[in-house]
Amino acid sequence: MGDRREELRTLLEGQYSSYGWKAVPADDGTVRATGLNGVIWIGLPVVAEDLEDPAFEVRLLTLSDERMPRGELCPLELLPDETCANKLRAVLDRLRLNERGHVEIYSVAA
């Protein structure tokens, strides 16, 4: 994992932990956290190299379809490096993920 991606992952873990949630880094590079009422949040750090990977859009679509045990969609929060935030927004627009209500750009990491 690249240094910047690791920094972003650590930021996600810290944010979820600050809510009192148990944040667990997953093998797929995401951070999973169980929040209030058992809601499972998925945090994904995003760096510029991700947007150059042809498989990234498929990965976003797959993550956006993950469901909790009762069938509800998991909220997907993307934490981009500031160098790629605008391109990530364009990808979400193109895939229409921004219209689904559970996929959001969490913040821009400066």
C-alpha positions as CSV (number, residue, x, y, z in Angstrom):
1,M,0.0,0.0,0.0
2,G,1.4,3.4,-0.9
3,D,2.3,5.9,1.8
4,R,-0.5,8.4,0.9
5,R,-3.1,5.6,0.7
6,E,-1.9,4.5,4.1
7,E,-2.2,8.0,5.5
8,L,-5.8,8.3,4.2
9,R,-6.7,4.8,5.6
10,T,-5.4,5.9,9.0
11,L,-7.5,9.1,8.8
12,L,-10.6,7.1,8.1
13,E,-9.8,4.7,10.9
14,G,-9.3,7.7,13.3
15,Q,-12.5,9.4,12.2
16,Y,-14.7,6.3,12.7
17,S,-13.0,5.5,16.0
18,S,-13.7,9.1,17.2
19,Y,-17.4,8.2,16.9
20,G,-16.8,5.3,19.2
21,W,-17.1,2.8,16.4
22,K,-14.8,-0.1,16.0
23,A,-12.9,0.6,12.8
24,V,-11.2,-2.4,11.1
25,P,-8.9,-2.2,8.1
26,A,-10.0,-4.9,5.6
27,D,-7.8,-6.9,3.2
28,D,-9.5,-5.1,0.2
29,G,-8.0,-1.7,1.3
30,T,-11.2,-0.4,2.8
31,V,-11.9,0.5,6.4
32,R,-15.1,-1.1,7.8
33,A,-16.9,0.3,10.9
34,T,-20.1,-0.7,12.6
35,G,-22.0,2.4,13.8
36,L,-25.3,3.1,15.4
37,N,-28.0,0.6,14.9
38,G,-25.5,-1.8,13.4
39,V,-25.0,0.2,10.2
40,I,-21.8,-1.0,8.5
41,W,-19.9,1.9,7.0
42,I,-17.3,1.3,4.3
43,G,-14.5,3.9,3.9
44,L,-12.3,3.8,0.9
45,P,-9.1,5.9,0.6
46,V,-8.6,7.1,-3.0
47,V,-5.4,8.2,-4.6
48,A,-4.7,9.4,-8.2
49,E,-3.3,6.0,-9.2
50,D,-6.7,4.5,-8.5
51,L,-8.4,6.6,-11.1
52,E,-5.9,5.4,-13.7
53,D,-6.8,1.8,-13.0
54,P,-9.4,0.4,-15.4
55,A,-10.8,-1.8,-12.7
56,F,-11.4,1.0,-10.3
57,E,-14.9,1.9,-11.6
58,V,-15.9,-1.8,-11.3
59,R,-14.6,-1.8,-7.8
60,L,-16.6,1.3,-6.9
61,L,-19.8,-0.3,-8.3
62,T,-19.1,-3.5,-6.4
63,L,-18.5,-1.7,-3.1
64,S,-21.6,0.4,-3.7
65,D,-23.7,-2.7,-3.9
66,E,-22.5,-4.3,-0.6
67,R,-25.3,-4.9,1.8
68,M,-25.7,-5.3,5.6
69,P,-27.0,-8.5,7.1
70,R,-30.7,-7.3,6.9
71,G,-30.3,-6.3,3.2
72,E,-29.8,-2.5,3.4
73,L,-27.0,-1.0,1.3
74,C,-23.8,-0.1,3.3
75,P,-22.9,3.6,3.2
76,L,-19.8,4.0,1.1
77,E,-17.6,6.9,2.0
78,L,-14.7,7.9,-0.3
79,L,-11.7,9.8,1.1
80,P,-9.7,11.2,-1.8
81,D,-6.3,12.8,-1.8
82,E,-6.9,16.4,-2.8
83,T,-5.0,15.9,-6.1
84,C,-7.7,13.6,-7.4
85,A,-10.9,14.8,-5.7
86,N,-12.4,16.5,-8.8
87,K,-11.7,13.5,-11.0
88,L,-13.3,11.2,-8.4
89,R,-16.4,13.5,-8.4
90,A,-16.5,13.1,-12.2
91,V,-16.3,9.3,-11.9
92,L,-19.2,9.3,-9.4
93,D,-21.2,11.5,-11.8
94,R,-20.5,9.3,-14.8
95,L,-21.4,6.1,-12.9
96,R,-24.4,7.9,-11.3
97,L,-23.3,6.8,-7.9
98,N,-23.9,10.3,-6.6
99,E,-27.6,9.9,-7.2
100,R,-27.9,6.7,-5.1
101,G,-27.8,8.5,-1.7
102,H,-25.4,6.1,0.0
103,V,-22.1,6.9,-1.8
104,E,-20.4,10.1,-0.8
105,I,-17.1,11.8,-1.0
106,Y,-16.4,12.0,2.8
107,S,-14.0,14.8,2.7
108,V,-11.0,16.0,0.8
109,A,-7.7,15.1,2.5
110,A,-5.3,18.0,2.2
